[in-house]
């Protein structure tokens, strides 16, 4: 088998062929699926190996002391031979992985061959194809947790032990200094514990990542922003805890901790940073300085780690193994998200090159994984199939009116109710409806009474309410607009369909496959398929004209859609990914729907990849005729650049759309000149909301087909839901049509 090793004397890194370890009693033999590079601890070791002998001595004064003691005991020649022999040997790297149990040793009864486990230990969870792991250094992986995420188990346990040492309480404020891999996990664990987190790191990308994952505010420790955030959150008292997750030789983290910690606060050292405590500062506040020793109780105890002797839970609640299992459980339940931390996944065969790129600074990363060759197996031992998201079948519904959707007079006005009256509803939908003939704004329902009253006054609703049930029970209301936060869309749509209403729901229709299935179950139960999702761009007049001029295709097309989404303002509810989904989950359906409409088909597969440390996505859609659409959804572009630009290429023609302001068509023939340019710039960008609403109201009034077939709405939603699956698996996701 192969294993990553390093010669500490020369600094050489190698992927070495070594014998397969035996499966001893009290442990299991594990075939690695993914192992995690600790970009802090391991790179420090790699860097030290490249130093001169003097440099090595300066970096490890503890080892120098041992050498001097050996000289006093054994003499110079014997000590020299011992030291040089140890330096000139290969040493292993790695301590955090997930893999499949290949063999079970005597005395093990909690796992079986084929089970997926997470493993820990710098002697047992190495960057190697096979590892023997003792009982107290592995934990079974919960069902549904991806191996690449389970590989974070050990570093997650390190972060967890640090948080436990800080003894956080609900409502407290904590400062995390250093937002590398451990710092990011510490911040997430604290947030999950009900603690408000301020982060400090000189890297803006890491600060942005921590804020996206739950931190209240982050900034450069040398700036005034961090101190200002702490002062605001604590009324000037200072934070309750400081977690030192930084490395390096600067004493700045320790000094910053003293300055921003409250009286009798706690300072927890997790990383390996300089600790020259400023005596006066720590004495005057009587700060409690604590150390976090690796993964938890049991670490460095051979009886626990090698002999499997557990500590009684009544005396030691959180041991190494219990911390590991706890972190895996948090991952499985979505309380901690490690996917955004993964900057790079490298093939194990490229291990040496990957370390070199990290060392040289060519590869900037928070977390890097090695992916091992061979089949990744599920806990039952079967080969994992290609990632698949099922596109649910749309229930057959009898047309012409049902008990749920009674016939109505075509001359009667369409009575409309709104669930939600936020910024989008009041700026992009209600202004068009309020002035449309044949529409009556019946009732606006919001969770707060004042927002409903404001919408009633401004747009002329008959009633303002906080009672949605009353609206759904009102037989005179024909259509319900669901314009609430993303997490409520599917449930409110389901309830409105069951009540027999035509439904206009803003995107997204659903945030999960289960939510989508629930909506379709309501269609089947009620016989009511009168549903429209707010995919308005296909209704934009400029894009409609451009598609008409492009004409029918004879061959496959290539479509490129650049979405310059920009950064969100701090505090935006769009950042609440745990409840409201990612930004792409909320917006991506727009762009997938537009691409599918232009290509006259629904996608059959989705491949997604993300840039490290931010939300920039590349989503590649493949269509039945071989056409492809690439959606670049970026948040790091210039604010002055147009938000949406689109190019469609096929049959010797190129269609160009510039932010719904200008369109042009190029075509072969006639010296390849432009065939058409939109005649004039519109007064404002028209992204189709008015035309979309007109089509919806017409369908409700006449009982005709909805503007977009339900099959298309479902296919677009399923493709949007496939994006996170593609990001997690690193492979194309097949969109399988249910039969």
C-alpha positions in Angstrom: 0.0 0.0 0.0 1.0 3.7 -0.3 1.6 6.1 2.5 2.7 9.8 2.7 6.0 10.1 4.7 8.5 12.8 5.3 12.3 12.7 6.1 12.7 15.3 8.9 16.4 15.7 8.2 16.2 16.4 4.5 12.6 17.7 4.3 11.9 15.1 1.6 8.2 14.2 1.1 7.4 10.9 -0.5 4.5 8.6 -1.4 6.1 5.4 -0.2 5.2 1.8 -0.7 4.9 0.2 2.7 3.5 -3.1 4.1 -0.2 -3.4 5.0 -0.6 -3.1 8.8 -1.8 -6.2 10.6 -5.2 -6.2 12.3 -4.4 -6.5 15.9 -6.8 -7.3 18.8 -8.8 -4.3 20.1 -9.0 -2.4 16.8 -10.1 -2.5 13.1 -8.3 -2.2 9.8 -9.7 0.7 7.8 -9.4 1.4 4.1 -9.3 5.2 3.7 -11.9 7.0 1.6 -10.9 10.6 2.5 -8.2 12.0 4.8 -7.9 15.7 5.8 -4.7 17.7 5.7 -4.4 19.9 8.7 -3.1 23.1 7.0 -1.9 24.3 10.4 -0.3 21.5 12.3 1.0 19.4 9.3 2.3 22.4 7.3 4.2 23.6 10.4 5.8 20.2 10.5 6.6 20.2 6.8 8.1 23.7 7.1 10.2 22.8 10.0 11.6 19.8 8.1 12.9 22.2 5.4 14.9 24.3 7.9 18.6 24.0 8.7 19.7 22.1 11.8 20.0 25.4 13.6 16.5 26.4 12.5 15.1 23.1 13.6 16.7 23.6 17.0 15.2 27.1 17.4 11.7 25.9 16.4 11.8 23.0 18.9 13.5 24.1 22.1 11.7 21.2 23.9 13.5 18.7 21.8 16.8 20.5 22.3 16.4 20.1 26.1 15.9 16.4 25.6 19.1 16.2 23.5 21.1 18.0 26.2 19.8 15.6 28.9 20.8 12.7 26.7 24.3 14.2 26.3 24.6 14.4 30.0 23.5 10.8 30.4 24.9 9.0 27.4 27.7 11.2 26.1 28.0 13.1 22.8 28.8 10.3 20.4 25.9 8.1 21.5 23.5 11.0 21.5 24.6 12.2 18.1 24.1 8.7 16.6 20.6 8.5 18.2 19.5 12.0 17.1 20.8 11.6 13.5 19.3 8.2 13.2 15.9 9.5 14.3 16.1 12.6 12.0 17.1 10.5 9.0 14.0 8.3 9.2 10.7 8.5 7.5 7.9 9.8 9.7 4.1 9.7 8.9 1.7 12.6 8.3 -2.0 12.8 8.9 -4.4 12.3 11.8 -8.0 12.7 10.6 -9.8 10.5 8.1 -12.9 8.5 7.2 -12.9 5.1 5.7 -14.5 1.7 5.5 -13.8 -1.1 7.9 -12.0 -3.9 6.0 -11.2 -6.2 8.9 -12.3 -6.5 12.5 -9.9 -7.5 15.2 -10.6 -9.7 18.2 -12.5 -7.9 21.0 -14.4 -5.5 18.7 -18.2 -5.9 18.5 -19.5 -2.3 17.8 -18.7 -2.2 14.1 -18.5 -4.8 11.3 -16.8 -5.1 7.9 -18.2 -2.5 5.5 -19.1 0.1 8.1 -18.0 3.6 7.5 -16.0 5.1 10.4 -14.2 8.3 11.3 -10.7 7.8 12.7 -8.3 9.9 14.8 -4.7 9.9 15.9 -1.3 10.8 14.5 -0.2 7.2 14.6 -3.5 5.6 13.5 -5.3 7.9 11.1 -2.5 8.6 8.7 -2.4 9.6 5.1 -2.3 5.9 4.0 -4.5 3.6 2.1 -4.9 1.3 5.1 -4.7 2.0 8.8 -5.1 -0.1 12.0 -7.2 2.0 14.4 -7.8 1.1 18.1 -11.3 1.1 19.5 -11.2 4.4 21.3 -9.9 6.3 18.2 -12.7 5.6 15.8 -16.4 6.2 15.8 -19.2 4.9 13.4 -20.4 7.5 10.9 -24.1 8.3 11.1 -26.3 7.3 8.2 -26.4 9.9 5.4 -23.1 11.7 6.4 -20.8 11.9 3.4 -17.3 10.3 3.9 -15.6 13.6 2.8 -17.4 15.4 5.7 -16.8 12.6 8.2 -13.0 13.0 7.5 -13.2 16.3 9.5 -14.0 14.3 12.7 -10.7 14.7 14.4 -10.2 18.4 13.8 -13.8 18.9 14.8 -13.1 17.1 18.0 -10.1 19.4 18.6 -12.3 22.4 18.1 -15.0 20.9 20.3 -12.6 20.2 23.2 -11.5 23.8 23.0 -15.1 25.1 23.2 -15.8 22.8 26.2 -12.8 24.3 28.0 -14.3 27.7 27.5 -17.6 26.6 29.2 -19.8 28.8 27.0 -23.3 29.8 28.2 -26.4 30.8 26.2 -26.3 34.5 25.3 -22.6 35.0 25.9 -20.2 36.7 23.4 -16.9 35.0 22.4 -13.9 36.2 20.4 -12.2 33.7 18.1 -8.7 34.8 17.1 -7.5 33.0 14.0 -10.0 31.8 11.4 -8.2 28.9 9.9 -9.7 25.5 9.9 -9.9 25.1 13.7 -11.0 28.7 14.2 -13.8 28.3 11.7 -15.0 25.1 13.4 -14.8 26.8 16.9 -16.9 29.7 15.6 -19.6 27.3 14.2 -19.7 25.2 17.4 -20.1 28.4 19.5 -22.9 29.7 17.3 -24.6 26.3 17.5 -24.4 26.7 21.3 -26.2 30.0 21.4 -23.1 32.2 21.7 -22.6 35.3 19.5 -19.2 35.1 17.9 -16.7 37.8 16.8 -13.8 36.7 14.7 -10.4 38.1 14.1 -8.1 37.3 11.2 -6.0 39.3 8.8 -7.4 37.4 5.8 -10.6 39.1 4.5 -11.8 35.9 2.7 -11.6 33.9 6.0 -13.5 36.7 7.8 -16.2 36.6 5.1 -16.4 32.8 5.3 -16.9 32.9 9.1 -19.6 35.5 8.8 -21.4 33.4 6.2 -21.3 30.5 8.6 -22.7 32.3 11.5 -20.3 34.7 13.1 -21.8 38.1 13.9 -18.8 40.2 12.8 -15.2 39.5 11.8 -12.3 41.7 10.9 -8.5 42.3 10.9 -7.2 42.2 14.5 -5.1 45.2 13.7 -8.1 47.3 12.7 -10.6 49.0 15.0 -13.5 46.9 13.5 -13.1 44.0 15.9 -12.9 46.2 19.0 -16.0 48.2 17.8 -18.0 45.0 17.3 -17.1 43.7 20.7 -18.0 47.0 22.4 -21.4 47.0 20.6 -22.2 43.4 21.5 -21.1 43.6 25.1 -22.1 47.1 26.0 -18.4 47.8 26.5 -17.8 45.1 29.1 -15.7 42.8 26.8 -16.2 39.2 25.6 -16.9 36.3 28.0 -14.4 34.0 26.3 -11.5 34.3 23.9 -10.3 31.3 21.9 -6.8 31.4 20.6 -6.8 29.5 17.4 -3.9 31.3 15.7 -0.3 30.2 15.1 2.9 32.0 14.5 5.5 33.9 16.6 3.5 37.1 17.2 2.3 37.9 20.7 -0.6 40.0 19.3 -3.3 37.3 19.9 -2.5 37.1 23.6 -2.4 40.9 24.0 -5.7 41.3 22.0 -7.3 38.7 24.2 -6.4 40.6 27.3 -7.7 43.9 25.9 -11.1 42.6 24.7 -11.9 40.1 27.4 -14.2 41.1 30.3 -13.3 41.1 33.9 -12.7 37.5 35.0 -13.3 36.2 31.5 -11.8 33.0 30.1 -8.9 32.7 27.6 -8.6 29.2 25.9 -5.4 28.3 24.0 -6.2 25.8 21.2 -3.6 26.7 18.6 0.2 27.0 19.0 0.8 30.7 19.3 3.2 32.7 21.4 2.1 33.0 25.0 4.1 35.8 26.6 1.3 36.9 28.9 1.3 40.6 29.7 1.2 40.2 33.5 -0.5 43.5 34.4 -3.3 43.1 31.8 -4.1 39.5 32.9 -3.7 40.2 36.6 -5.9 43.3 36.7 -8.8 41.4 35.0 -8.0 38.1 36.8 -8.3 36.3 33.5 -8.7 32.5 33.6 -6.2 31.1 31.1 -6.9 27.5 30.0 -5.3 25.1 27.7 -7.2 22.6 25.4 -5.3 19.4 25.0 -6.1 18.0 21.6 -9.2 15.9 21.1 -10.2 15.5 24.8 -9.7 13.3 27.8 -7.8 10.1 26.9 -5.3 11.9 24.6 -1.8 10.8 25.4 -3.0 8.0 27.7 -1.8 4.7 26.3 -4.3 2.7 28.5 -7.1 4.6 26.9 -5.9 5.0 23.3 -4.1 1.7 22.8 -5.6 -0.7 25.3 -9.2 0.5 24.9 -9.8 1.2 28.6 -12.7 3.7 28.6 -13.3 6.3 31.4 -16.6 5.9 33.2 -19.1 8.4 31.8 -20.1 9.5 35.3 -16.6 10.8 35.9 -15.5 11.8 32.4 -18.5 12.9 30.3 -16.6 13.8 27.1 -13.7 11.6 26.2 -11.8 11.6 22.9 -14.2 9.1 21.3 -17.3 10.7 22.7 -16.2 14.1 21.3 -15.6 12.4 17.9 -19.0 10.8 17.9 -20.7 14.1 19.1 -19.1 16.1 16.3 -20.2 13.5 13.7 -23.7 13.8 15.0 -23.7 17.6 14.7 -22.5 17.2 11.1 -25.2 14.7 10.3 -27.9 16.9 11.7 -26.6 20.0 9.8 -25.7 22.0 12.9 -22.1 22.3 11.6 -21.3 22.7 7.9 -17.8 21.8 6.7 -18.5 21.8 3.0 -17.7 25.6 2.6 -14.4 24.9 4.3 -13.2 22.5 1.6 -10.9 24.5 -0.6 -9.4 21.6 -2.6 -9.8 17.9 -3.1 -6.7 16.1 -4.4 -6.2 12.6 -5.6 -4.1 10.7 -3.1 -1.5 10.0 -5.9 -0.9 13.7 -6.0 -0.2 14.0 -2.3 3.5 15.2 -2.6 2.6 17.8 -5.2 -0.3 19.0 -3.1 1.9 19.5 0.0 4.5 21.4 -2.1 1.8 23.7 -3.5 0.6 24.4 0.1 4.1 25.0 1.4 4.9 27.3 -1.5 1.7 29.3 -1.0 0.5 28.4 -4.6 -2.5 26.7 -3.1 -4.4 28.9 -0.6 -6.7 26.7 1.4 -8.7 26.4 4.7 -9.1 22.6 4.3 -7.7 20.1 1.8 -8.8 16.5 1.4 -7.1 13.5 -0.1 -9.4 11.3 -2.1 -8.3 7.7 -2.2 -8.4 5.4 -5.3 -10.8 2.5 -5.7 -14.5 2.3 -5.0 -16.0 4.2 -2.1 -18.4 1.9 -0.4 -21.5 2.6 1.6 -21.9 1.1 5.1 -23.5 -2.1 3.6 -20.4 -2.7 1.5 -22.1 -2.0 -1.9 -20.7 0.3 -4.5 -22.0 3.8 -4.2 -24.0 4.6 -7.3 -23.5 7.8 -9.3 -25.1 10.8 -7.5 -28.8 11.0 -8.5 -31.6 13.4 -7.7 -35.0 12.2 -8.7 -37.3 14.6 -10.6 -40.7 13.6 -9.2 -43.5 12.7 -11.6 -46.3 15.3 -11.9 -49.6 13.9 -10.8 -52.3 13.6 -13.6 -55.0 16.1 -12.9 -58.4 16.2 -14.6 -58.9 19.5 -16.4 -62.1 21.6 -16.4 -62.7 22.3 -12.8 -62.7 20.0 -9.7 -64.1 20.1 -6.3 -60.9 21.9 -5.2 -60.9 24.3 -8.2 -64.5 25.2 -9.0 -65.4 27.0 -12.2 -65.6 30.8 -12.0 -67.1 33.5 -14.2 -64.6 34.8 -16.7 -66.1 38.3 -16.2 -65.6 38.4 -12.4 -62.5 40.1 -11.1 -59.7 37.9 -9.8 -59.6 38.2 -6.0 -56.0 38.0 -4.7 -54.5 37.5 -1.3 -50.8 38.0 -0.4 -48.9 36.0 2.2 -46.0 38.3 2.9 -45.4 41.9 2.1 -41.6 42.3 2.1 -39.4 44.3 -0.1 -39.8 42.1 -3.3 -43.6 41.9 -3.0 -44.0 45.7 -2.4 -41.5 46.8 -5.1 -41.8 44.2 -7.9 -45.3 42.6 -7.7 -47.8 44.7 -6.0 -47.2 47.9 -8.0 -48.1 46.0 -11.2 -51.2 44.3 -9.6 -52.5 47.4 -7.9 -53.1 49.1 -11.2 -54.3 46.1 -13.2 -57.9 46.0 -14.3 -59.8 42.9 -13.3 -57.8 42.3 -10.1 -59.0 42.9 -6.6 -56.5 42.9 -3.8 -58.5 41.2 -1.1 -56.3 40.4 1.9 -52.6 40.8 2.9 -51.3 38.5 5.6 -48.0 39.1 7.4 -46.6 37.9 10.7 -46.5 41.4 12.1 -49.6 43.6 12.2 -47.9 46.8 11.2 -46.4 45.5 8.0 -49.8 44.2 6.9 -51.4 47.6 7.8 -48.7 49.4 5.7 -49.3 47.2 2.7 -53.1 47.7 3.0 -52.7 51.4 3.1 -50.2 51.7 0.3 -51.8 49.2 -2.3 -55.4 49.3 -1.4 -56.1 45.8 0.1 -59.5 45.3 1.5 -58.2 43.7 4.6 -55.0 43.3 6.6 -54.5 40.3 8.7 -52.1 37.9 10.5 -54.4 35.0 10.1 -53.6 32.9 7.0 -56.1 30.2 7.9 -59.0 32.7 7.4 -57.7 33.6 4.0 -57.4 29.9 2.9 -61.0 29.3 4.2 -62.4 32.3 2.3 -64.1 30.8 -0.8 -64.2 34.2 -2.6 -60.4 34.4 -2.9 -59.2 33.0 -6.2 -55.4 33.2 -5.9 -52.8 33.3 -3.1 -49.3 34.9 -3.6 -46.7 33.3 -1.4 -43.9 35.9 -0.9 -42.5 35.0 2.5 -39.1 33.7 3.5 -37.7 30.7 1.6 -38.1 28.2 4.4 -41.9 28.7 4.4 -42.6 28.5 0.6 -43.3 24.8 0.2 -45.5 24.5 3.3 -47.6 27.6 2.5 -47.9 26.5 -1.2 -49.0 23.0 -0.1 -51.7 24.5 2.2 -53.0 26.9 -0.4 -53.2 24.2 -3.0 -55.2 22.0 -0.6 -57.5 24.9 0.0 -58.3 25.0 -3.8 -56.5 28.3 -4.5 -54.4 29.1 -7.5 -50.9 29.8 -6.2 -48.1 32.1 -7.2 -45.0 31.4 -5.1 -41.8 33.3 -5.3 -38.7 31.2 -5.9 -37.7 28.8 -4.6 -40.6 26.4 -4.6 -38.8 24.1 -2.2 -35.5 23.8 -0.3 -35.4 20.0 -0.2 -36.6 17.0 -2.2 -39.0 16.2 0.7 -40.6 19.6 0.5 -41.0 19.3 -3.3 -42.6 15.9 -2.8 -45.0 17.4 -0.3 -46.1 20.1 -2.8 -46.8 17.4 -5.5 -48.6 15.3 -2.9 -50.9 18.2 -2.3 -51.5 18.5 -6.1 -52.4 14.8 -6.2 -54.6 14.9 -3.1 -56.5 18.1 -4.1 -56.6 17.7 -7.9 -55.4 21.3 -8.0 -52.3 22.0 -10.2 -52.9 25.7 -10.5 -49.3 26.7 -9.6 -46.8 29.2 -10.8 -43.3 29.9 -9.5 -41.9 33.4 -9.9 -39.4 32.6 -12.7 -40.0 35.9 -14.4 -37.0 36.2 -16.7 -38.6 34.0 -19.5 -41.3 36.7 -19.7 -38.9 39.6 -20.2 -40.0 41.4 -23.4 -36.4 41.9 -24.6 -35.5 38.2 -24.1 -38.7 37.1 -25.7 -37.9 39.1 -28.8 -34.3 37.9 -28.8 -35.4 34.2 -28.7 -37.8 34.8 -31.5 -35.2 36.4 -33.7 -32.7 33.6 -32.9 -35.2 31.1 -34.3 -35.4 27.3 -34.1 -32.1 25.4 -33.6 -30.9 22.5 -35.7 -28.0 21.5 -33.5 -26.9 21.6 -29.9 -26.3 24.9 -28.2 -23.8 26.3 -25.7 -25.2 28.9 -23.2 -23.2 31.0 -20.8 -24.9 32.9 -18.0 -22.8 35.2 -15.8 -24.6 36.3 -12.7 -22.7 39.1 -10.9 -24.7 38.7 -7.7 -22.5 40.8 -5.4 -22.0 40.7 -1.7 -24.9 40.7 0.8 -25.2 43.4 3.4 -24.3 42.3 6.9 -27.4 41.0 8.7 -29.3 40.0 5.6 -31.6 37.0 6.3 -30.2 35.5 3.1 -27.2 34.7 5.2 -29.2 32.4 7.4 -28.3 29.3 5.4 -29.3 26.9 8.2 -32.9 27.8 7.8 -33.3 29.7 4.5 -30.9 27.7 2.3 -27.9 29.0 0.3 -28.1 32.1 -1.9 -28.1 29.9 -5.0 -30.9 27.8 -3.5 -32.9 31.0 -3.3 -31.9 32.6 -6.6 -30.6 29.8 -8.8 -33.9 28.6 -10.1 -34.2 31.9 -12.0 -31.2 31.2 -14.1 -31.8 27.5 -14.6 -35.4 28.2 -15.7 -34.1 30.9 -18.2 -31.5 28.5 -19.7 -34.1 25.7 -20.0 -36.6 28.0 -21.6 -34.1 29.2 -24.2 -33.0 25.6 -24.9 -36.6 24.3 -25.0 -35.8 21.4 -22.7 -35.2 20.3 -19.1 -31.7 19.4 -17.9 -30.6 15.8 -17.5 -27.6 16.3 -15.3 -26.0 18.9 -13.1 -22.3 19.4 -12.2 -21.3 22.1 -9.7 -18.0 23.3 -8.3 -17.2 26.2 -5.9 -14.3 28.6 -5.4 -12.7 28.2 -2.0 -13.7 30.5 0.8 -16.7 32.2 -0.9 -20.0 31.5 -2.6 -18.8 31.7 -6.2 -20.3 28.7 -8.1 -20.0 27.2 -11.5 -23.0 25.1 -12.4 -22.9 23.1 -15.6 -26.3 21.8 -17.0 -26.5 19.1 -19.7 -29.6 18.7 -21.8 -31.0 15.8 -23.8 -29.8 17.0 -27.2 -26.2 17.6 -26.0 -26.7 21.3 -25.3 -25.0 22.7 -22.3 -25.6 25.7 -20.1 -22.9 27.1 -17.7 -24.2 29.4 -14.9 -21.4 31.4 -13.2 -22.9 32.7 -10.0 -20.4 35.0 -8.4 -20.4 37.2 -5.4 -16.9 38.7 -5.6 -17.2 40.8 -8.7 -17.2 44.5 -9.2 -20.4 46.3 -8.1 -20.4 48.4 -11.3 -20.5 45.5 -13.7 -23.9 44.4 -15.0 -25.6 41.8 -12.9 -26.7 39.4 -15.7 -25.1 38.8 -19.0 -26.0 35.9 -21.3 -24.6 34.4 -24.5 -26.3 31.7 -26.5 -24.3 30.0 -29.3 -25.6 27.6 -31.9 -25.9 27.0 -35.6 -23.5 29.8 -36.5 -25.4 32.3 -34.4 -24.6 34.1 -31.2 -27.3 35.8 -29.1 -26.0 38.3 -26.5 -28.1 39.8 -23.7 -26.7 42.6 -21.5 -28.6 42.8 -18.2 -32.1 43.1 -19.9 -31.1 46.5 -21.3 -29.6 45.6 -24.6 -29.6 42.5 -26.9 -27.9 41.6 -30.1 -27.7 38.7 -32.6 -24.7 37.8 -34.7 -25.0 35.3 -37.5 -22.8 33.8 -40.3 -23.5 35.1 -43.8 -23.4 38.7 -45.0 -19.7 39.0 -43.9 -20.7 37.8 -40.4 -22.2 41.1 -39.4 -24.8 41.7 -36.7 -28.2 40.7 -37.9 -30.1 42.5 -35.1 -29.6 44.9 -32.3 -32.4 45.9 -29.9 -33.6 49.2 -31.3 -33.5 51.3 -28.2 -32.5 51.2 -24.6 -35.6 50.7 -22.4 -36.2 53.3 -19.7 -35.7 50.6 -17.1 -34.7 47.0 -16.9 -37.8 44.9 -17.5 -37.1 41.4 -16.2 -40.6 40.2 -17.0 -42.5 40.6 -13.7 -45.4 42.6 -15.3 -45.8 40.2 -18.2 -45.5 37.2 -15.8 -48.3 38.5 -13.6 -50.5 39.3 -16.6 -50.1 35.7 -17.8 -50.9 34.3 -14.3 -54.0 36.5 -13.8 -55.3 35.5 -17.3 -54.9 31.8 -16.5 -56.7 32.2 -13.2 -59.5 34.3 -14.8 -60.1 32.1 -17.9 -59.2 28.7 -16.4 -56.6 28.2 -19.1 -53.2 26.5 -18.7 -50.8 28.1 -16.3 -48.0 30.1 -17.9 -45.3 27.5 -17.2 -46.1 23.8 -17.2 -45.8 22.2 -13.8 -43.4 19.6 -15.2 -41.0 22.4 -16.0 -41.3 24.0 -12.6 -40.6 20.7 -10.9 -37.6 20.0 -13.2 -36.0 23.4 -12.5 -36.5 23.0 -8.8 -35.0 19.5 -8.8 -32.0 20.8 -10.8 -31.5 23.6 -8.3 -31.6 21.0 -5.4 -29.0 18.9 -7.2 -26.4 21.7 -6.9 -25.5 21.1 -3.2 -25.4 17.3 -3.9 -23.0 18.0 -6.7 -20.8 20.2 -4.6 -20.7 17.6 -1.8 -19.9 14.6 -4.1 -17.6 16.3 -6.6 -19.3 14.5 -9.5 -22.1 15.2 -11.9 -25.6 14.5 -10.5 -28.0 12.7 -12.8 -31.5 14.0 -12.8 -33.6 10.8 -13.0 -37.2 11.2 -14.1 -39.6 9.2 -11.8 -41.9 6.8 -13.7 
